[in-house]
């Protein structure tokens, strides 16, 4: 870009020396310095993030920590300003150290006017006085100090839709749908003030509410991305397109995938996906068999070993895992979740790469799901003990069994397309289907039936066929139980897939 202005001195020398020209050159130099960090493929600025392996994500919001009907508030309500002043950053920092967090992602706000640190730009644009919207305590600075004492990087949660639920702030910024460019610019100026203030104290941003369906496009995301990197061009950014079927890149302006998912299931093939750092975010709370979202909720959805195994598999490929945990008003965390989090670093340190069981089995420890017969919706775990992963764990004594619907489908994602030639399905001794169907798909849309079987009597079912390129494998129990049938509801002991 700068070569456009190089060459011998001549008739244009005056133009180069005029104030307007120098201003243009200065602006281009700033832009050029930022461009390599906006959506650069295989960005080395994410190296520390990949090495961190996993971190903790927490929601700290006015309608959680300052709402008496929510557990997070410990039954208290004060002004938002007082709530922020009450937060014990040293206690929180110690909890994150105990959790072995490689980083922390902390929310600054969500949809309301209530932010966790002063911001003169926001106050000027909206007319709010200090403390009425933006807390007078700089909680970000105090969080940084508390986490930095344990060498834990701080990342922040931001949004693209801003204070849309606050009538005064929304009107002042010009909120409407689709989101106007002028609104994005004003909202970007708010986060730019934060970025310039904190510099390298803030290592990254996870940006919610920047969806296509509210009008965000690449140009608007670019405006926000530039502001998010103010004060630290090495700061990493991700934008949330919403929950999708798999972890996918969204914008050329992001450095890592946002990765919002409702379960820790998807896994990376490698560290990079379309040049971006692979990253997933999901929640720990909500109970072992819960389907759907349970952000910032108490309880544990995964056992210690289950989460260790998942993070290990993701980290082995170079991916990163963010774990949403419940945060209380005083900086404490849910005790049951802390017990799981504290087990992760020791568990990962003792984990070792595993050879597929049996050797060559493409389905071994791949993402698996319990689905309705037609695959249209996910089913609960039967009895809270028959998790989908137990059908691909290499152990025949464990089983995967769905609840709620007798006919059902077991699905495995091989993570990448393979030339499949052989499939073997083994069942629990008291849980085999009378009739089944095996189907393959390369895109999760079009399915090819490769085999059907009837009058099964409990023995493993194995079939070989000409190679079919596929990433997804389904075993569907068409007749699980009923008159004149030998079988019962299908329970998958082990699914094996081979090239």
HELIX and SHEET records of a PDB file:
HELIX    1   1 UNK A    2  UNK A    5  5                                   4    
HELIX    2   2 UNK A   13  UNK A   17  1                                   5    
HELIX    3   3 UNK A   19  UNK A   35  1                                  17    
HELIX    4   4 UNK A   44  UNK A   46  5                                   3    
HELIX    5   5 UNK A   47  UNK A   52  1                                   6    
HELIX    6   6 UNK A   62  UNK A   65  1                                   4    
HELIX    7   7 UNK A   71  UNK A   73  5                                   3    
HELIX    8   8 UNK A   80  UNK A   86  1                                   7    
HELIX    9   9 UNK A   89  UNK A   98  1                                  10    
HELIX   10  10 UNK A  120  UNK A  126  1                                   7    
HELIX   11  11 UNK A  139  UNK A  148  1                                  10    
HELIX   12  12 UNK A  167  UNK A  173  1                                   7    
HELIX   13  13 UNK A  181  UNK A  198  1                                  18    
HELIX   14  14 UNK A  199  UNK A  201  5                                   3    
HELIX   15  15 UNK A  212  UNK A  214  5                                   3    
HELIX   16  16 UNK A  218  UNK A  228  1                                  11    
HELIX   17  17 UNK A  304  UNK A  316  1                                  13    
HELIX   18  18 UNK A  335  UNK A  350  1                                  16    
HELIX   19  19 UNK A  382  UNK A  384  5                                   3    
HELIX   20  20 UNK A  388  UNK A  391  5                                   4    
SHEET    1   A 7 UNK A 236  UNK A 239  0                                        
SHEET    2   A 7 UNK A 204  UNK A 208  1                                        
SHEET    3   A 7 UNK A 153  UNK A 159  1                                        
SHEET    4   A 7 UNK A 103  UNK A 107  1                                        
SHEET    5   A 7 UNK A  54  UNK A  58  1                                        
SHEET    6   A 7 UNK A 320  UNK A 325  1                                        
SHEET    7   A 7 UNK A 279  UNK A 283  1                                        
SHEET    1   B 2 UNK A 272  UNK A 273  0                                        
SHEET    2   B 2 UNK A 276  UNK A 277 -1                                        
SHEET    1   C 5 UNK A 368  UNK A 372  0                                        
SHEET    2   C 5 UNK A 408  UNK A 427 -1                                        
SHEET    3   C 5 UNK A 461  UNK A 479 -1                                        
SHEET    4   C 5 UNK A 435  UNK A 441 -1                                        
SHEET    5   C 5 UNK A 448  UNK A 453 -1                                        
SHEET    1   D 3 UNK A 368  UNK A 372  0                                        
SHEET    2   D 3 UNK A 408  UNK A 427 -1                                        
SHEET    3   D 3 UNK A 492  UNK A 498 -1                                        
SHEET    1   E 2 UNK A 380  UNK A 381  0                                        
SHEET    2   E 2 UNK A 402  UNK A 403 -1                                        
END                                                                             
